[in-house]
Amino acid sequence: MTSYPKFKAAAAHLAPVFHDTAKSVDKACSVIAEAARDGVALIAFPESYVPGFPLWAGVVAPTDSNGFFCELAAQAIRLDGPEMARLRAAARDNGVYVSIGFTEGTSASVGCMWNSNVLIGPDGAILNHHRKLMPTFYEKLVWAHGDGSGLRVSETELGRIGMLICGENTNPLARFSLMAQGEQVHISTYPPVFPTKPLGSNANYDLEQAIRIRAGAHSFEAKAFNIVSSGFYDASARKAFEPLGQKALAALEEAAPSVSLILDPNGVVISETLSQEEGLVTAEIDTAVAVEPKRLHDLVGYYNRFDVFGFTLDRTANRPISFQGPEQVVEAPPLDA
């Protein structure tokens, strides 16, 4: 017999303490505790929340942002690092599922970073670790390509949870890969703003509208709830960007802000929406609501032609080197007393 979990979800429309990993983690842990007190079972934080989205890459030339790149590399965290351990402990101590975006570093290189996201269980276990498949536009000057190893749906007591980062929610194949794994709850994460045009052109990308289109499309096609968590551009970020000059600051101010919201399996918004201020948006999730719409369109069930269409997902994790043979054992003589 199939069970249909019900729970309260939250999307965090928040700003980190820009380029300060420790304080950003402090803020996230505090918000996790706050959400738990409000009865939230699953909370999603924005894209690259720790230690902040690299907006500087979109408003100055690469040669003018090397300092910011080096700062980000210094603040990048690792899956097995102390910062992630603190976030896992916060999830465990409060009994909450936590999805959070972060810039991930690696011991293989001091300059290689990924735009990553993790889903943490209420016991503190990491249920999924995903690296954004393809950095978008000027993000390519900051983050490396991810791989398919994190395109997974996690089986949980809240249902089957999947997650994609920003522009991946525009990729039909990435979205289908999660649909085909029985996704019931989808997590979408976005930056606070995303400038795409020169200052004063009045033709910038309408980020909020794009988010609403993508979120509605996936909810409707997957027949899944969609928790959309976007960043917030606050005064601390503006101050951090002052060294870039007034033109860069003006370009960021002119860019359209993002939005955080939660949608049901029909693509209908079931929460309040936040765009111009920080906070949490919450909604009650009843996964049984998705059953009836599946009778109308089930893209991974009867409403498809798998004899006509084929899809293969390569989950191989990218590695810079593979080793063969035994590890070298160095037998050194004892030191003289």
N, C-alpha and C positions, 0 to 999 in steps of 0.2 A: 504494500500500500504506500502511495506517495504522500509525503508530508509537505506542507506549504508554510514555511516559517514566516512569522511576522516580527518586525523589529523597528526601532527608530534609528534613522540614519542622519548624518550631518555632513554638510560641505563647509569647509573652513575658507571664508573669503578674507584672507589675512596677508599682511606683509611680514616678512622676516625682519630681523635686525641685519641690514644689508652687509654682506661680506663679513659677518661675525657668526661663525658656526656655533660657538658655545652659547651665545645669547639667543640665537634662533632656536636651538634645541631646547633651551630653557623655556622659551615662549610656547613651543609646541607641547612640551610636557605639561605645562600649566593648562593649556587649552584642552588637552586630552582629559585631564582630571575634571575640568569644568564640564565637558561634554558628558562624562560618565555620571556626574552628579545629576545631570538633566535626563538621565535614562537612555542616552545614546549608546547603541551597540556597535556602530560602525561610523568612523569619522575619516574623511578624506581631506588631505592637505594639498595645496597647489603644486604645479610643476616647478621643479627646482626651488622648492621652498628653502632648503638648506644648501648654500647660504644666500640665496637670492638669484633671480633670473638675470642673465647677463645682457641687460638692455643696452649697455654701452656699445655692444657690437653693432647695433643698428643705427647709431647716430653719429659716429665718428669713423674716420678711416682706420683700417687695421693697424697702421703704423702709429696711430695716436692712442691706441688702447692696450698696448703691450703691458703697461703697468697694471691695469685692471685684470688682464688675463693671468698675470703672475699672482695677483692677490687671490683670484678665484682658485688657482691651482693649489695655493697654500692652504685654502680653507676647505678644499674638497675632502669628502669623507669616504671611508671604505666600509664594505659590508661587515667586516669583522672588527671594525674599530670601536673605540670607546663611545663615540657619539651615537652610533647605531645601537650600542648596548644600552645606552640611556633611554632611547626611544622604545626599545623592546621592553625594558623594565617598566616604563610608564604604561605601555599597553597591558602588560601582565598585572601590574599593581592595581589597575583600574578595571580590568576585565573587559577591555574594549578592542575591537578590530581597528587597526590603524593603517591607512594608506598614506604614504608621504613621498614627495618628490625631492630629489637631492642631486647635487653634482658629485659624481663618483670618481675617485682617484684610483690609481693602481700602483703596486710596487714595481711593475714592469717598466714604468716610465714616470718621470717627475712632471711631464707636461701633457700626458694623455688623460682625457676626462670623458665621461659619458653623462648624458642626461638620463637619469635613472629613477626608478620608482620601486618601492617595496610594499608588499602587503604583509602586515604583522598580525598574528593571531592573539587572542586574549590570554594565551599562556606565554606570550613573548616570542614564539617561534616565527621565523620568517617563512611565510607560505609561498611567496613568489617574489622574484627579483627580475625586473624587466629593464632593459636598456633601449631607449628610443631607437627605432630602426634607422631612421634617416633624419638628421638634423635639418631644420627648415631654414631656407634663405641664409641669412648671415650667421645662424647658429652653427653652420658648417665651419666657421672660423674659430669655433670654441670647443665643440664636442665631436667625438669620434662616432662612427656608425655603430649601432648596436647589432644584435643578432636575434634569431628566432627562438632562443632558448627560454625567453620569458613570455612568449605568447601562449600562456596557459590560463586555464580557468581553475580556480581553487575551490575544492569541495569543502564547504564549511557548514556549521549548524545554522547559518543564516541563509544558506543557499549557495549556488555556484557563482563565484565572484570573478570577474575579469577586469582588466584595466588597460587603457591606452593613454599615451601622452600627446596632448595637443594635436598637431597635424596628422598623427596616426589615425585620428578619428575621421579623417577625410579619405583614408585608404580603404576601399571596399574589401580588399583581400585580407588586410589585417583585421578588420571588423568581422568578416565572415569566419576567420579562423577561430574567433572566440564564440561566435554564434554556434558553430558546428561542434563546440565542446559543451553545449548545453548551458551557456551563460544565462543567468537570471538577474544578476545585478552587475551593472557596468559602472566603472569609475573613469571619468574623463578629467584630465588636469590641464590647466592653461596658465600663461603668464599674465601679469597685470595689465600690460599694454603691449602693442607690437607695431611700432612705426614701420611703414613701408614706402612712404613717399617723402620728397623733399619738403622742408619747412615751408609753410604758406601755400602749398599746392591744393589744400582742401580736398584731397582725393585719397586720404588714408583708408586703409583696410578697416571696415567696420567690424571690429573684433566681436562685439556682443552679438551682432546679427549672425556672424559666421558660426559662433558657438551654438546659438539657438538652432540654426539649421542642422548642424552636424548632430547635436544631441537629440533633436527630434527625429531625425532620420534613423539613427541607430536604435533608439527606443522602439520606434514603430516597426523597423525591419526585424530586429532581434526579438521583439516582444519582451523587452527587459526594462527594469528600472535603471535610470541613468543618474548617477550622482556626479554633478559637475562642480569641481572646485577650481577657482581661479585666484591668482594672486592679486594683491592690492598695492598700488603705488602710493607710498606715504611720504611724509616729510623727511624721514631718515634716509630714504633712497634718494630723494632730491638733493639732500645735503651731500650725500656720498658722491653724486655725479657733478657737483659744482666744479671740480677741476677740469671737466670736459668743456666748459665754457657756456655762455648764455645761449648760443644757437642750439647746442645739443639739448640743453634743458628745455628750451622752447619746443623743440621737436617732440620730446617726450610728453610735455604738457598737452600738445596738440593731438597726439595719438588717441584713438578711441579706447576707452577702458573696457575691461572684460566684465564677465558676470558669473555669479555662482547661483545654481538652482538645482532642483531635483525633479525628474520627469517620471511618469508612469509608463507602462508598456504600450500605451496608445500615443505616446509623444506629448502628453498633456503635462504642463507644469503643475506640480502638486505642493510646492513649497513657496515661500516668499522668495524674492530675488534680491541679490545684493550686487551693487556695482560701484557706488560712490562712497561707501563706508565699509569699515571692517565689521566682521561678525560671523556668526554661524547661521546657516539656513538648515532647517530640519524638516523631516517628513516621516510619516509612518509608512513603512513598506509592508505590503501583504503580497507575497509572491504568488498566491492563488489567483490574483487579478490577471496574470498572464495567460491563464489556461484558455479562456474563451477566445481571446484574440488569435491564439494559435490555430483555432479552427478556421479562421478566415484566411490567414497567410502564415504558413510555417515554412520559412525558407530553408530550414535544415531538416524538414520532415517531408510531408507529401507535396508541398508547393515548390518542388524543384525537379530537375531532370539530371540525376547523377550519371545517367547513361550518356548524356550529352556534354555535361560540364565535369571537369576534373580539377582537383586542387590538392597540392602537396605542400606541406609545411616542413621545412628543414629546421629542426631545433638544435642543430649543432652549435655549441658555444664557440665563438671565435677566440683563438689563443695565439700569441705571437710566436710560440715555440712548443714543439713536442719533443720529449726525451725518450730515448730508447736505451736499453741496457741498465744494469744496476747502478745505484748511486756510488760515487767514489768514496771509499773509506780511507782517510789519511791517518796512518799510525805514526804519531810523532813520539820521539823519545821523551821521557819525563824531564822536567826542568831540574836543574841542579839545585840542591838544597841551599 
